[in-house]
Amino acid sequence: MTELTSAVTGAVEAELRFLDPAVNSSPELLAELLHPDFRAFGSSGRIWDRDSFIDVLRTRSPVRPVTASAMRGTQLAPDLVHLTFDTDSNGRLAHRSSLWRLTGNTWKLYFHQGTVFGHETEDDVPWGTPAR
């Protein structure tokens, strides 16, 4: 359940800035939101660190708008918030999970994971393949 604390509100506001195409298509603006120790597991399976994530922005085409829904947040510690939500980017659906850390007076994205969904099969189970 979402805890409506000022920390959760701050992390949600930072996440929404991160999702804004004007921000996430700008290496300079994005760098302001990423924690120095940022890591991500992309929905493609690629592993990103802060530098590789910012560098790819210098060569990629414009970012498609993303719609976020079902955002929930939990404050795990005074300086740590976990957000979960779904995104739709031109029909590509993904479950998303973000950890935001308060660094100084600014919420910074510390970790992110995206998992594509929408094409589930009966073999989709957590933690491995079902026994047959």
Backbone hydrogen bonds, N-H to C=O, Kabsch-Sander energy under -0.5 kcal/mol:
donor,donor_aa,acceptor,acceptor_aa,energy
3,E,73,G,-1.9
4,L,2,T,-0.6
5,T,3,E,-1.9
9,T,5,T,-2.5
10,G,6,S,-2.4
11,A,7,A,-2.5
12,V,8,V,-2.8
13,E,9,T,-2.4
14,A,10,G,-2.0
15,E,11,A,-2.7
16,L,12,V,-2.6
17,R,13,E,-1.7
18,F,14,A,-2.5
19,L,15,E,-2.1
20,D,16,L,-0.7
20,D,17,R,-0.9
23,V,20,D,-1.5
24,N,20,D,-2.7
25,S,21,P,-0.9
26,S,23,V,-1.8
30,L,26,S,-2.9
31,A,27,P,-2.1
32,E,28,E,-1.0
33,L,29,L,-0.6
33,L,30,L,-1.4
34,L,30,L,-1.2
35,H,109,L,-2.4
38,F,35,H,-2.0
39,R,110,Y,-1.4
40,A,48,W,-1.9
41,F,112,H,-2.4
42,G,40,A,-0.6
42,G,46,R,-3.1
45,G,42,G,-1.9
48,W,40,A,-2.9
50,R,38,F,-0.9
53,F,49,D,-2.3
54,I,50,R,-2.2
55,D,51,D,-2.8
56,V,52,S,-1.7
57,L,53,F,-0.6
57,L,54,I,-0.9
58,R,55,D,-1.5
59,T,56,V,-1.2
60,R,56,V,-1.3
67,T,88,D,-2.2
68,A,66,V,-0.5
69,S,86,D,-2.4
72,R,84,T,-2.7
74,T,82,H,-2.2
76,L,74,T,-0.7
76,L,80,L,-2.0
77,A,80,L,-1.6
80,L,77,A,-1.7
81,V,100,W,-2.4
82,H,74,T,-2.8
83,L,81,V,-0.5
83,L,98,S,-3.0
84,T,72,R,-2.2
85,F,96,R,-2.0
86,D,69,S,-2.6
87,T,94,A,-2.6
88,D,67,T,-1.9
89,S,92,R,-2.1
90,N,88,D,-0.6
92,R,89,S,-1.3
93,L,91,G,-0.8
93,L,117,F,-0.5
94,A,87,T,-2.0
95,H,115,T,-2.9
96,R,85,F,-3.3
97,S,113,Q,-2.2
98,S,83,L,-2.7
99,L,111,F,-2.8
100,W,81,V,-2.9
100,W,98,S,-0.5
101,R,108,K,-2.9
102,L,79,D,-2.1
103,T,101,R,-0.6
103,T,106,T,-3.3
104,G,102,L,-0.5
105,N,103,T,-0.6
106,T,103,T,-1.9
108,K,101,R,-2.8
109,L,33,L,-3.3
110,Y,99,L,-2.9
110,Y,108,K,-0.5
111,F,99,L,-1.5
112,H,39,R,-1.4
113,Q,97,S,-2.4
114,G,41,F,-2.2
115,T,95,H,-2.6
117,F,93,L,-1.9
124,D,121,T,-1.8
125,V,123,D,-1.0
128,G,125,V,-0.6
